[in-house]
Amino acid sequence: MLATNRSNSMGPQWASVLGDVPLFEGLSQRHLRKISKIGTQKRVAPHTAVVRVGEKGDAFFVILDGNASVRRRGRRTVSLGPGDFFGELALLDDSPRAATVEAETEMLLMRLSRSSFQKLLKSEPQIPLRMLQALARIVRSEEMP
């Protein structure tokens, strides 16, 4: 299990974790450090729902340690582990969650709240521009045969 600091905040050393998230692809290390500074740690007990389908989405999560399962209506269950992430669209809007994510083991998560993230976007206009470019790449790659 990963060690945690005394406070709940993550710190800039976690920027590399965010660099592996497709939504943040193309952001500078400086921007990744700024985003990681607003992240907080969240521990989750096994068999606990982290998010539930239909709930208001207000945060994005990166799994630092542990495993989870993702259940969506009409789709097969997907397993997630360290380095995987979920809830990224919650950073952009407040639509209801599209899936339930449940901890299979004890988990340590990085949590980014939408409110803190949106405050950062207002002070760093290059971040949303790079994110829009990343979203365009993601959408295009899904449209390709």
N, C-alpha and C positions, 0 to 999 in steps of 0.2 A: 504494500500500500504506500502511496506517495505521502511524503511528509507535508504538513501544512504549516503555514505561519500562524501566529497568535491571532491576528486580526482576520477578518473575512476577505480582505482585498487581495487581489492576485499579484499585481506588480508587473513591471516591464519584462522580467525574465520569461514570461509566458508568451511573448510576442511570436515566437517561432511556432507555437501551437496554432495560433490564428492564421499564420502564413500558409498553412495547409488547407484552409477552408476556401473552397472555390469562390465564394462571395467576396472574399478579401484578396483574391488574386490580383496582383498588380499594385497593391498598396506598398508604400515605402516602409522600411523598418521603423522609421520615426512614427508613422501613422499606426503601424501595428503595435508599437509600444504604448502609444496613447490609448488605443482601444483596450489593450490588456490591463492598463492601469484602472480602468473603470469596471473591470470584471471582478466578480466575487466568487468565493468558494462555496460550494454547497455539497454537503454530504447527504447521501440518501441510503436508507436501509434496504436490504433485499426485499423484493416483492412489494415495493412501494411505487405507486404511479407518480412519475415526475411531472407529466402533463397528461391531460385527458382530452379525448376527442370532444369537440364542442365548446370547451372552455375558451375564454378570452386569452389570446396569446400575448404575453407581455415580456417575454425573455427568450433569448437564444442560449443554447447549451453546447459545450464541448466536453466530451467524456475524457477525463484525465486518467481515471483508473476505474476498473470494474466493467460490467457488461449489462446491457439492457436489451429488451425486445420492443419492436415497434409493431403495433397492430392497427391496420386501416381496414375499414369496411370493404369487403370484396377483394382483398388482396392477401397474399401470403404474409406470414409473420417474418420480419427481418430482424437479424441480430446485429447489435452494435457493440463496439469495444473501444478501447483507448484510441484517441485520435479522431473518432467519429463524432458527428455533431447532429443537432436537430433543432428545429424551431427558428431557423434563420429568417423566414418570412415575417416572424413576429417583430423583427427589428424595423420592418418597413411599414407594417400596417397592424391594425388591431382586430383582424379577422379571427374567427374561432379556429381552434386547433383542428387539424385534419387527421390526427392520429393520436393514439394513446401510447406513451412510452413508459415502460415499467422496468424498474431495476431488477435484474436477475440475481445480482450479487450486491454487496455494499459498493457504492460508487462515490467517486469524487468528481465533481463537475465544476467547470468554469461557467459562470452565469453572467450574461450581459443583459441588463434590463433595457427595454426600449426607451424609457424616459432618459436615462443617462446617455445612451447611445445617440439619441436625437439631439441632445444638448451639445455633444461633441461634434456632430455633423454641422451644426450651425457655426461653430468656431473653426472648423477645418473643411472648407468647401471642396478640396481635392478628394476627400474620402468619398462623398456620394458620387462624384463624377467617375472615379475608378470603379466603384461598386456597380454603377449603371453599365459601364463597359463590360464588367465581368458577367453581369446578368445577361447582356446581349450575347456574349460568347456561349453561355450556358444554354440559352434558348436556341441559338443557331445549331449547336451541337446536337440537341435533342431532335431538331427537325431534319437533320441529315439522315439519309438511309443507312 
